[in-house]
Structure formats: structure tokens, C-alpha cells
Amino acid sequence: MNKEAMARMSAEELDEYGRVLGIEMRPAKTAAQKMALIGSKRDRTATVTALGMQFEVPMKALSDKRVTDVLSDAARTDADVYRTLGLMLGEQMGELVDAVTDEDGTVDSAAIALAFVRIVTSDELKNC
């Protein structure tokens, strides 16, 4: 969320927003403390292993509407999965693509799908 917009929120709204994100808001008393607590949760990353590689996934990416729309869509396409992995992994997506590309240039869509499932269902993301 845009920090300037968040700064306009009331303490009550910040508490509600924090709870939606799964944050225990009781330790924060002031609006500034609440914003800092929310920011620290959104700024965390989880190290996730997929295809024998480790990826840093920012928690902020998981609340991106473009990601949540794909995660909730049972009819998602391979293109949706590819785009969503790009949003979640950022520059690391190149490493994943290199790993799933054969010598002849064939990009293994099954390996990409497996990486997607391993990442989005990882305990590391659930526990971060």
C-alpha cells in the first residue's frame, strides 16, 4: 500500500488493515508504530526451495492483487502462472527460466508448474 495513503488512515483502520494481513497489532499503540509494524511484515521475505534452487519471495508480492487473482482462479493458464512467478520472483525469474530450459531452447512448462506449486504451497511462505 502506498505509504502516503496509509499515513492518512486512522489508528482503527491501521489495526483493521494489519489484522487483514495477519498481523498481531496489539504491540503497536500509535499510528506511527502501527505503520512500522505493518511495513515490517510486508517487507519480510521468505526463502523458498523449488527445483533444488532457493528463491527469496517478498511477502509484499503475495498480497499483490495480480498474484492473488491468479492464485484464486481455478482456470489459470500457463501464461498466468508464468506472469505470476515473475511478479513473485522478480529478477530471480531469469534463474528459474535458465534452470528449466533445455540445451535446445525448450522451456519445460511442467517444471515451471512444479516450481509454482512448490513456491505457493511452501511452509516458508505460510510461516513468514
C-alpha positions in Angstrom: 0.0 0.0 0.0 1.2 3.5 -0.8 2.8 4.9 2.4 1.3 8.3 1.9 -2.2 6.8 1.7 -1.5 4.6 4.7 -0.4 7.7 6.7 -3.9 9.2 6.2 -5.5 6.1 7.8 -6.9 6.3 11.3 -5.4 4.1 14.1 -8.5 1.9 13.9 -8.2 1.5 10.1 -4.5 0.6 10.5 -5.5 -2.0 13.1 -8.0 -3.5 10.7 -5.6 -3.5 7.8 -2.9 -5.1 10.0 -5.4 -7.9 11.0 -6.3 -8.5 7.4 -2.6 -9.1 6.8 -2.5 -11.5 9.7 -0.5 -9.2 12.0 -1.0 -9.1 15.8 -1.5 -5.3 16.2 -1.7 -5.1 20.0 2.0 -4.2 20.5 1.6 -1.1 18.4 -0.1 1.8 20.2 0.5 4.9 18.0 -0.4 5.3 14.3 3.4 5.5 13.5 4.0 2.3 15.4 1.2 0.6 13.6 2.5 1.7 10.2 6.0 0.5 11.2 4.6 -2.9 12.3 2.7 -3.3 9.0 5.7 -2.2 7.0 8.0 -4.7 8.7 5.6 -7.6 7.9 5.2 -6.5 4.3 9.0 -6.1 3.9 9.9 -9.6 5.1 11.0 -12.2 2.6 10.8 -16.0 2.8 13.5 -18.3 1.4 11.7 -21.0 -0.6 13.2 -24.0 -2.3 11.9 -25.2 -5.6 13.6 -27.4 -8.2 16.7 -27.6 -6.0 17.1 -23.8 -6.0 16.5 -21.2 -3.3 14.4 -18.2 -4.1 13.7 -15.1 -1.9 10.0 -14.3 -2.1 8.9 -11.0 -0.7 5.8 -11.2 1.4 4.6 -8.0 -0.2 4.3 -9.8 -3.6 1.9 -12.3 -2.1 -0.7 -9.5 -1.4 -0.3 -8.1 -4.9 -3.8 -8.2 -6.5 -2.3 -9.5 -9.7 -0.9 -12.5 -7.7 -4.0 -13.1 -5.6 -6.2 -13.1 -8.7 -4.2 -15.9 -10.3 -3.9 -17.9 -7.1 -7.7 -17.8 -6.6 -8.5 -18.6 -10.2 -9.0 -22.4 -10.8 -8.9 -21.7 -14.5 -5.5 -20.1 -14.5 -3.4 -20.7 -17.6 0.3 -21.5 -18.1 0.7 -17.8 -19.1 -0.9 -16.7 -15.8 1.4 -18.9 -13.9 4.5 -17.6 -15.7 3.5 -14.0 -15.2 2.7 -14.6 -11.5 6.0 -16.3 -10.9 7.7 -13.3 -12.5 5.8 -11.0 -10.1 6.8 -13.1 -7.1 10.4 -13.7 -8.0 11.4 -10.5 -9.8 14.9 -10.8 -11.2 15.2 -14.3 -9.9 12.8 -15.4 -12.6 15.7 -15.4 -15.1 17.4 -18.1 -12.9 14.3 -20.2 -12.9 13.9 -19.9 -16.7 17.5 -20.8 -17.2 17.1 -23.9 -15.0 14.0 -25.2 -16.9 15.4 -24.5 -20.4 17.0 -27.5 -22.2 20.1 -27.1 -24.4 17.9 -26.9 -27.5 15.9 -24.0 -26.1 12.9 -26.0 -25.0 11.3 -24.4 -21.9 9.8 -27.2 -19.7 6.3 -26.0 -18.8 5.9 -28.9 -16.3 8.9 -27.8 -14.4 7.6 -24.2 -14.3 4.3 -25.5 -13.0 6.1 -27.6 -10.3 8.1 -24.6 -9.2 4.9 -22.5 -9.0 3.2 -25.2 -6.8 6.3 -25.7 -4.6 6.6 -21.9 -4.1 3.0 -21.0 -3.4 2.4 -24.0 -1.1 5.7 -23.7 0.8 5.7 -23.8 4.6 8.2 -20.9 4.5 5.6 -18.6 3.0 2.9 -19.7 5.3 5.1 -19.2 8.4 6.7 -15.9 7.4 
